[in-house]
Amino acid sequence: MKPNVLFLISDQHNRQIAGFTGNRIISTPNLDRLASESMQFENAYCQFPLCTPSRISMWTGLLPHRAGAWKNNLPIVNPTIPEHFAEHGYVTCGVGKMHIGGERPMNGFRIRPYGDLKPNRFCSHQPDPLQTARTQEWTSHKVGRFPFAGESEIPEDQLQERIVTKESLAFIREHADQPWFVCASYSRPHHPLTAPPRFLERHWPHGPQLHPWPKGFPDDLHPHDRFIVEDFGLARFSEADRRRGLAAYYASVSFLDDCIGELLAGLDDLLDNTIIIYTSDHGDMASEHGLWWKRSFYDGSAGVPLLIRVPGQAVSKRADVVELLDLFPSLCHLCGLPTPDALDGETLFAGRTKDFARSQLVERPETTFRMVRTPEWKYVEFPEYPPVLFDMANDPGEERNVAGLAEVNKVEADLHKQLWSDGESWESLFDRRNADLERANRGLLHYEGVTPNQYALPDGTVVDAETELYSEYLKES
């Protein structure tokens, strides 16, 4: 019998903030238990540290520029993992955040009972405090995310994560007599930085300590880093503001872990023949290098947690460099399905030839970069700034940029060649981006006046899931 697949994905999870990666402050007993039964990939990377492009690339198995993945809310135009599985006898269901544009984005899933079914400015994230839905302050760069960090105002049984858990559990229970592929997609620990009180109390006020600001912060930072500081106004917040924000991030991870634990416990008798994957679309800097959020080449942002539990396979920790692109061919390999031609990843389980990972962000010039990570090195280029090179074997914290030093000239030249071995250039990437966005924007549908999530009813009708929470606030927007 074909194995089932349970694909657990979170949003913006820094892989160092989990018990299974050695963090002794955070409480993640359920993810830790899953890790103890899984292959744990310690050096996994996303292809684009921004929600939608990362997800498009992961689901299609294509590099972002080959999949038209450039910014948030774009549609998927290539075949996806769930679409491929549905064509080979699986019932497929996607629950929760997909962050994909279009009239009714299905991502290749045959069924989507709950989530961001009407693409809008919330993309499944529930504004919290509730009144911030009116002005979008909860996600404003100018306001910052720290002022809202704390206890959630949303009743716990109406939080997105609890509903994703319940709907995923219900679907699997109702379809357990056939091979299934189910994605439970959670919105946390992505901001708003709020969690139920008992999770926040674990970490505030006596909780995690901030990473120290780098020497010369912010004026002496690399221009890419300095722009992130300026764009989010990071230097204007007090240490107490930032500490509370970090505590709330930790609380959000703990809450996420609790929801995943509830789902796995509810499926315990159905998991003997089930592959389980846990990952995130990208990370969060969470005060590392004085930075926060995403859009960076550092491991805190471009790195992702990756656990793969395969029934009957040995548990291990793997230090080889892998990327989310590898999940499409890996799942085909594990489930005995043919692997589509022209994917950009390789299976993680047999016959690997590549030992590198790629990540890029192509948007405004100040934030654009392209990165290649090998077992020993991380090399990053920018269209307008000097390159960055880290000796990851001896400097895993990415503290010392050695680009331009005479002793690494050959290393830098070889990595530059590998970075552009796909035949692209900055000019071709920006040309591709402009053409893809022009095509996408012509048919892009964006719903206004709807709540963050919707339910799909049996007759196909889509109704708002959070009308009681947000309708009064959205009326005045």
C-alpha positions in Angstrom: 0.0 0.0 0.0 1.3 3.5 -0.8 2.4 5.5 2.1 0.4 8.5 3.2 2.0 11.9 3.5 1.5 14.4 6.3 3.2 17.7 5.3 3.5 20.1 8.3 4.6 23.6 7.4 4.9 26.6 9.6 5.7 30.2 8.6 8.9 32.0 9.5 10.4 29.5 12.0 14.0 30.2 12.9 15.5 26.6 13.1 17.6 27.4 16.1 14.5 28.1 18.2 13.5 24.5 18.8 14.4 22.0 21.4 15.6 19.4 18.7 18.3 21.8 17.5 19.7 22.3 21.0 17.8 25.4 22.3 17.4 24.9 26.0 15.0 27.8 26.6 12.2 26.9 24.2 9.7 24.1 25.0 8.9 22.0 21.8 8.2 18.5 23.1 6.1 17.5 20.2 8.5 18.6 17.5 11.4 17.1 19.6 9.6 13.8 19.6 9.0 13.9 15.9 12.7 14.7 15.4 13.7 11.7 17.5 11.8 9.6 14.9 13.1 11.4 11.8 16.0 12.3 9.7 16.9 15.8 10.8 18.5 18.0 8.1 20.7 20.5 9.9 21.6 22.6 6.8 18.4 23.0 4.9 17.6 26.2 3.0 14.7 27.8 1.3 15.0 29.2 -2.2 13.6 32.7 -1.5 13.3 34.1 2.0 9.8 35.5 1.4 6.5 33.6 1.9 4.9 33.2 -1.5 8.1 32.8 -3.7 9.5 30.2 -1.3 6.2 28.3 -1.3 5.9 28.4 -5.1 9.4 27.1 -5.5 9.0 24.4 -2.9 5.6 23.1 -4.3 6.8 23.1 -7.9 10.4 21.9 -7.4 11.7 24.7 -9.6 14.0 27.6 -8.9 12.1 30.8 -8.2 13.0 32.5 -11.5 11.9 29.4 -13.4 8.6 29.3 -11.6 7.7 33.0 -11.8 8.1 33.4 -8.1 9.1 37.0 -7.3 6.8 38.5 -4.7 3.9 37.7 -2.4 0.4 36.8 -3.6 1.4 35.5 -7.1 -0.3 32.5 -8.6 1.3 29.1 -9.2 1.6 28.4 -12.9 3.5 25.1 -12.9 2.5 21.6 -11.7 2.8 21.0 -8.0 3.6 18.2 -5.6 0.0 17.7 -4.6 -1.2 17.9 -8.2 1.3 15.1 -9.1 0.2 13.0 -6.2 -3.5 13.4 -7.1 -2.7 12.2 -10.6 -1.3 9.1 -9.1 -4.1 8.0 -6.9 -3.8 10.1 -3.8 -6.6 12.2 -2.3 -5.0 15.6 -1.5 -6.0 18.3 0.9 -4.4 21.6 1.8 -5.5 23.2 5.1 -4.5 26.7 6.2 -2.1 29.2 4.8 -1.0 28.9 1.2 -0.4 32.6 0.4 -1.0 32.0 -3.3 -2.8 34.4 -5.6 -5.6 33.7 -8.0 -9.4 33.6 -8.0 -9.5 30.5 -5.8 -6.0 29.2 -5.3 -5.8 25.4 -4.8 -2.1 24.9 -5.2 -2.9 21.6 -7.0 -4.8 20.3 -4.0 -8.1 18.7 -4.9 -9.7 19.9 -1.6 -9.1 23.0 0.6 -11.6 23.1 3.4 -10.2 26.1 5.2 -7.6 28.8 4.8 -6.8 31.8 2.6 -9.2 30.8 -0.2 -9.8 34.4 -1.2 -6.4 36.1 -1.5 -6.3 39.3 0.4 -4.1 41.6 2.5 -4.1 39.2 5.4 -3.0 36.0 3.6 -4.3 33.8 6.5 -2.6 35.8 9.3 -5.1 37.0 11.9 -4.5 40.7 12.9 -4.0 40.7 16.6 -4.9 43.0 18.5 -8.1 42.9 16.5 -8.4 46.6 15.9 -5.2 46.5 13.9 -7.2 44.9 11.0 -8.5 48.3 10.2 -5.2 50.0 9.5 -2.9 47.1 8.9 -0.7 48.4 11.7 0.0 44.8 12.8 2.3 44.4 9.8 3.4 47.9 9.0 7.1 48.5 8.5 6.7 52.1 9.8 4.9 51.1 13.0 7.0 47.9 13.6 5.9 44.6 15.0 7.2 45.0 18.6 4.4 47.3 19.9 1.8 44.5 19.5 3.8 41.7 21.0 2.0 39.9 23.9 -1.1 38.0 24.7 -3.5 37.2 21.9 -7.0 38.8 21.9 -8.4 36.0 19.8 -10.3 33.2 21.6 -8.0 30.2 21.4 -10.5 28.0 19.6 -10.7 30.6 16.8 -7.0 30.9 16.3 -5.9 29.8 12.8 -3.5 27.1 14.2 -6.2 25.4 16.2 -8.6 25.3 13.3 -5.9 24.0 10.9 -5.3 21.2 13.4 -9.0 20.3 13.7 -9.8 20.5 10.0 -6.7 18.4 9.1 -7.6 15.8 11.7 -11.2 15.6 10.5 -10.2 15.3 6.8 -7.7 12.5 7.5 -10.1 10.6 9.7 -12.7 10.8 7.0 -10.4 9.6 4.2 -8.3 7.1 6.0 -9.4 4.2 3.7 -7.3 5.5 0.7 -3.8 7.0 0.2 -3.8 10.6 1.3 -1.5 13.6 1.0 -2.5 16.3 3.5 -0.7 19.6 4.2 -1.4 21.3 7.5 -0.1 24.8 7.0 0.3 27.0 10.1 0.6 30.8 10.2 2.8 31.1 13.3 5.5 32.0 14.4 5.1 34.7 11.8 3.9 37.9 13.3 1.7 39.2 14.8 3.8 38.3 17.8 1.0 37.1 20.0 0.1 33.8 21.7 -2.3 32.5 24.3 -1.3 33.7 27.8 0.0 30.4 29.1 2.6 30.2 26.3 3.7 33.8 26.8 4.1 33.3 30.5 6.8 30.8 29.8 9.0 33.4 28.2 8.1 36.8 29.6 9.5 38.6 31.5 12.1 36.0 32.3 12.9 34.6 29.0 15.3 34.5 26.1 18.1 37.1 25.8 18.6 39.1 22.7 21.6 38.5 20.4 24.1 41.4 20.9 24.2 44.1 18.3 27.2 43.8 16.0 30.1 46.1 16.6 29.3 49.5 14.9 25.6 48.8 14.7 24.0 50.1 12.6 26.3 52.4 10.7 29.1 49.9 10.1 26.9 47.1 8.8 27.0 45.7 5.3 24.7 48.0 3.2 22.2 45.1 2.8 21.9 44.7 6.5 21.8 48.4 7.1 18.9 48.8 4.8 16.9 46.1 6.7 17.6 48.0 9.9 16.4 51.3 8.4 13.4 49.8 6.6 12.0 48.3 9.8 13.2 51.1 12.0 14.9 48.5 14.2 17.3 50.8 16.0 14.5 53.0 17.4 13.1 50.3 19.6 14.2 49.8 23.2 15.8 46.7 24.6 12.6 46.0 26.5 10.6 46.2 23.3 12.8 43.8 21.5 13.0 41.4 24.4 9.3 41.3 24.6 9.1 40.7 20.9 11.6 37.8 21.2 9.7 36.3 24.1 6.4 36.5 22.1 8.2 34.8 19.1 9.3 32.0 21.4 5.7 31.8 22.8 4.4 31.5 19.2 6.8 28.6 18.5 5.6 26.9 21.7 2.0 27.3 20.7 2.7 26.0 17.3 4.3 22.9 18.8 1.2 22.4 21.0 -1.0 22.4 17.9 1.2 20.0 16.0 1.2 17.7 19.1 -2.6 17.7 19.2 -2.7 16.7 15.5 -0.2 13.9 15.8 -1.8 12.6 18.9 -5.2 12.5 17.2 -3.7 10.5 14.3 -1.5 8.2 16.3 -3.2 5.0 15.1 -3.0 6.1 11.4 0.7 7.0 11.2 2.4 3.6 10.9 2.3 4.0 7.1 2.7 7.8 7.0 5.6 9.9 6.0 5.7 13.1 8.1 7.6 16.2 7.0 8.0 19.3 9.1 9.5 22.4 7.7 9.0 26.2 7.3 8.8 28.5 4.3 11.8 30.5 5.6 13.2 31.6 8.9 13.3 34.8 11.1 16.4 36.7 12.1 14.9 37.0 15.6 17.6 39.6 16.7 20.6 37.7 15.2 23.1 40.2 13.8 20.9 42.9 15.0 18.2 42.0 12.4 14.7 40.7 12.5 12.2 39.1 10.2 13.2 37.7 6.8 14.6 38.9 3.4 18.2 38.1 4.4 20.9 35.6 3.4 21.9 34.7 6.9 21.0 31.2 8.2 18.4 32.8 10.6 16.4 33.9 7.5 17.3 31.6 4.6 17.8 28.4 6.7 14.8 26.3 7.6 14.1 23.4 9.9 13.6 20.1 8.1 12.4 16.8 9.6 11.4 13.8 7.5 10.0 10.8 9.3 9.9 7.7 7.1 8.4 4.5 8.6 11.1 1.8 8.7 14.0 4.1 7.9 16.8 4.8 10.4 16.8 8.0 12.5 19.7 10.3 11.8 21.1 13.8 11.8 22.3 14.9 8.4 24.8 17.7 8.0 24.8 17.7 4.2 23.5 20.9 2.5 20.0 20.5 1.1 17.2 22.7 -0.1 13.4 22.8 -0.2 13.5 22.1 -3.9 14.6 18.6 -3.0 11.3 17.7 -1.4 9.4 17.1 -4.7 11.8 14.4 -6.0 12.3 13.0 -2.5 8.6 12.4 -2.0 8.3 10.8 -5.4 11.1 8.5 -4.5 9.7 7.6 -1.1 6.2 6.9 -2.5 7.2 5.1 -5.6 5.9 7.7 -8.0 7.6 8.8 -11.2 9.6 11.9 -10.8 8.7 14.7 -13.3 11.4 15.8 -15.7 13.3 19.1 -15.3 12.9 19.5 -11.6 15.7 21.6 -10.0 16.1 19.5 -6.9 17.4 16.0 -6.2 16.0 13.3 -4.0 17.5 13.2 -0.5 17.6 9.5 -0.4 19.5 8.1 -3.4 22.0 9.0 -6.0 22.7 12.7 -5.0 25.2 14.6 -7.1 24.8 18.1 -5.8 26.2 19.3 -2.5 25.0 22.9 -2.5 21.9 25.0 -1.8 20.7 28.2 -3.5 18.7 31.1 -2.2 17.9 34.5 -3.7 15.7 37.5 -3.2 15.1 39.6 -6.3 13.0 42.7 -5.6 14.2 46.2 -4.9 17.9 46.9 -5.4 18.6 47.4 -1.7 17.4 43.9 -0.7 18.3 41.9 -3.8 20.9 39.1 -3.4 21.9 35.7 -4.7 23.5 33.1 -2.5 25.1 29.7 -2.9 25.9 27.5 0.2 28.3 24.6 0.0 29.4 22.4 2.9 32.3 24.8 3.6 31.2 28.2 2.4 28.4 30.6 1.9 28.9 33.2 -0.9 26.5 36.0 -1.6 26.4 38.6 -4.4 24.3 41.8 -4.7 23.7 44.0 -7.8 24.9 47.1 -6.0 27.0 46.1 -3.0 30.2 44.2 -2.3 29.9 40.4 -2.0 29.9 38.4 1.2 31.8 35.2 2.0 31.6 33.2 5.2 33.7 30.2 6.1 30.9 28.1 7.4 33.2 25.3 8.7 35.0 27.6 11.1 32.5 30.5 11.4 29.0 28.9 11.5 27.7 32.1 13.2 28.5 34.1 10.1 30.5 36.7 12.1 33.4 37.4 9.8 33.0 38.4 6.1 36.2 37.2 4.4 35.3 38.3 0.8 38.2 40.0 -0.9 40.9 38.5 1.2 43.9 37.2 -0.9 43.8 33.8 0.7 40.3 33.1 -0.5 40.5 34.6 -4.0 40.2 31.2 -5.7 37.4 30.1 -3.5 35.5 33.3 -4.2 36.1 33.0 -8.0 34.9 29.4 -8.0 31.8 30.2 -6.0 31.0 33.2 -8.3 31.2 30.8 -11.2 28.9 28.3 -9.5 26.4 31.0 -8.5 25.8 32.0 -12.1 26.2 28.5 -13.6 22.6 28.5 -14.6 23.4 31.1 -17.3 21.5 33.9 -15.6 22.7 37.5 -14.8 21.3 40.4 -12.8 20.0 41.8 -16.1 18.2 38.5 -17.1 16.8 38.0 -13.6 15.3 41.5 -13.5 14.0 41.1 -17.1 12.4 37.8 -16.1 10.8 39.4 -13.1 9.4 42.3 -15.0 7.9 40.1 -17.6 6.4 37.6 -15.1 4.9 40.3 -13.0 3.4 42.1 -16.0 1.7 38.8 -17.0 0.6 37.9 -13.4 -0.7 41.4 -12.5 -3.1 41.4 -15.5 -5.1 38.5 -14.1 -4.4 38.9 -10.4 -7.5 39.0 -8.3 -7.3 40.5 -4.9 -10.4 40.4 -2.6 -11.2 43.3 -0.3 -13.5 43.3 2.7 -13.0 39.7 3.6 -11.5 38.2 6.7 -8.1 36.4 6.8 -9.5 32.9 6.3 -12.5 31.2 4.7 -14.3 27.9 4.8 -15.3 26.0 1.7 -18.7 24.4 2.2 -19.8 21.1 0.6 -21.6 22.8 -2.2 -18.5 24.8 -3.1 -19.6 28.1 -1.5 -16.8 30.0 0.2 -17.7 31.9 3.4 -15.6 34.0 5.7 -14.3 32.1 8.7 -13.8 35.1 11.1 -16.7 37.3 10.4 -17.6 37.6 14.1 -14.0 38.6 14.9 -13.3 41.2 12.2 -16.5 42.4 10.5 -16.9 45.5 12.6 -13.3 46.5 12.1 -13.3 45.8 8.4 -16.4 47.9 7.8 -14.6 51.0 8.8 -11.5 50.3 6.6 
